[in-house]
Amino acid sequence: MEKKKEMVKTKRAQKKDNKWTQNDKVFLYILIPILILFFVFNTLQLLKGFYYGLTNYKGYGDYSFVGLRNFIDLFSDARVGKSYVFTFKYAIVLTIIVNIISLILALGLNKEIKGKSVLRGIYFVPNILGGLVVGYIFSFIFTYILPAIGQMAGITFLQNSILASTKSAWIAIVIVGAWQGIAMNTIIYISGLQTVPEDVYEAGMIDGATGWEKFCKLTFPLILPFITINLVLCMKNALMVFDQIMSLTKGGPSQSTESISYLIYNNGMSGGQFGFQSANAFVFFVVIVIVSFLQMKFLGGKEEQL
Amino acid sequence: MSENMEKVTKEAVEGAVTNENEGEAFAKKRRAKHKKQSGPVQGKTVNRVINILLALGCLTVLFPLYMTTIIAFKQPSEMTNDISGALGFPAEWKFENFTEAMRVTDFWHSLGNSILITGVTVALCILIHSLAGYVIGRKMIKLKAFKMSYYYIVSGMFVPFAVLMMPLVKQTAQIGIANRFGVIVLYTVFFMPMNVMLYTGYLKNIPTQLEEAAHVDGATAWQTFWKIIFFNMKPMHATVAILTAMSTWNDVMTPLVIMAGTDENTLPLAQLNFQSQFGTNYNLAFASYLLALLPILIFYIVCQKQILSGVVNGAVK
């Protein structure tokens, strides 16, 4: 065994001399096909998307170059602007609601309570179900159950389907998004709360920390990394919302709930705007990158280490 | 299924009834507590109240599922316009809606497609991404080319599918893979950034001595990986399998745009097509929804522990 180790050591010393050893090369030969696969179906398509964005391609037939016109037109296109406003409004409201509720739920589910694992199991169920079918089920609730309740209780707001009004349809999508999103974030918060050691609380008790103080000064800073994860995850998923739109509103009423993904799909694939929506998609990609970097910059620096 | 659900709702409702009494008791005890400042007693009562509130909160999760089940068993004639018409029990528990929904949506075929696509995707992801994670993870400290490859692949996480969708539709059609196979290839590429990151991260837990010993014994890198490392990565395989399977199973967008020209459906796609044709028959529709939800619900009930830990692992790392 000693001999082997020494042999390894001498071999290592040899390796350092000529940088690329045989072993390194074998690793590279394995990596190259994987990189090619990734390039062909990811990076190349991104570049092609940019290329299509420079044309007036309809998705079929001939096309010609139009330079940056599509990219310039994007900024004055009312429908695109509306979809960005809707998507960001949805994402921000959803992220706030989901994180507040799931943090409260996680605090509760982390206590010494009866049937804890069953409760945790049930609260996670919405996350495993597909957004499309969930949307169809909620669509029935919004169109039939809620108005019926509204009529019984005399609440005028609920008497018509909230999906039918341009003012309230987005709320319906937030509700469905929250129903599914809370499940995921709660589980992550629970695992975060479990990383807080018991003696931190004991020390806090000795110092006379009460419930709210305990949360603000002990729990909150210690689970900050998990809050970062949840905010980033929730925001990212919300910005790409598609399934729920597809099943709840199809972008209506009067295009008030068109998300960016839905607009790209709808107008790009069947609306004859292949080139224009390719430009939109590329800008969307840039926006996602910027948002992600901003989030990491703002949230990443504040984590506290124990 | 529905019986179980009834039971759960029943329990929850009973919980709600006792809730009021508990509330009073809680208020009394809280007043008493202010006088005595007895910590443990207060803690217990608070926990009880939390317990009840959480049980009530479960209703928001269970209600849509309960409603789906109930409507799926009813006949259209039972669906009156008031609440009891939608939420009351059916006159008879008959499975006619389900057999009809299965026929109309070609359920077994769509289920087969979903299982095929998810199964092959998961297998390919585990094989290819663990290999990529290993190759990159072991060399990225020493060699810049591998480190660059790592950042190149992982940065793919910033590219949503919607951005690549249109060029991909053209590309898959051009090379003749606008079908189930194409969808599998795209998933394998699309989940690569996330999975490679997970595998590379996990590799730090596997000591290099094993490989060095194997190397000395004359094993090639290829053999070393499949015979030693691959099995040592088992916990991460589980996480990757669960994350990949759940995203693949529920995904609508990729098969929707890629397989548009074929007659093939996945389970969610079948619902989408069904909705545009038979959307007005709610009983049939809900039977179909319930059928679409059942496979993953059953899977969840069986592997709940692994799914929860897999999801947390994937998110936290």
Interface residues (C-beta under 8 A of the other chain):
Chain A: K4 M7 V8 K19 W20 N23 D24 V26 F27 L28 I30 L31 I34 L35 L37 F38 F41 N42 T43 Q45 L46 K48 G49 Y52 G59 L105 G108 L109 K111 E112 I113 K114 G115 L119 R120 G121 I122 Y123 F124 V125 P126 N127 I128 L129 G130 G131 L132 V133 V134 Y136 I137 F138 F140 I141 Y144 I145 A148 I149 M152 W179 A183 M184 I187 I188 S191 F226 I229 L233 L239 M240 F242 D243 M246 S247 I260 S261 I264 Y265 G268 M269 F274 Q277 S278 A281 F282 F284 F285 I288 V289 S292
Chain B: V8 N47 I50 N51 L53 L54 A55 G57 C58 T60 V61 L62 P64 L65 M67 T68 I71 N81 D82 I83 A86 L87 I128 L131 A132 V135 I136 R138 K139 K142 L143 A145 F146 S149 Y152 I153 G156 F158 V159 P160 F161 A162 V163 L164 M165 M166 P167 L168 V169 K170 Q171 V185 L186 T188 V189 F190 M192 E212 A213 H215 V216 T220 A221 W222 M246 W249 N250 V252 M253 V257 L267 P268 Q271 L272 Q275 Y282 A285 F286 Y289 A292 L293 I296 L297 F299 Y300 Q304 I307 L308 V311 V312 A315 V316
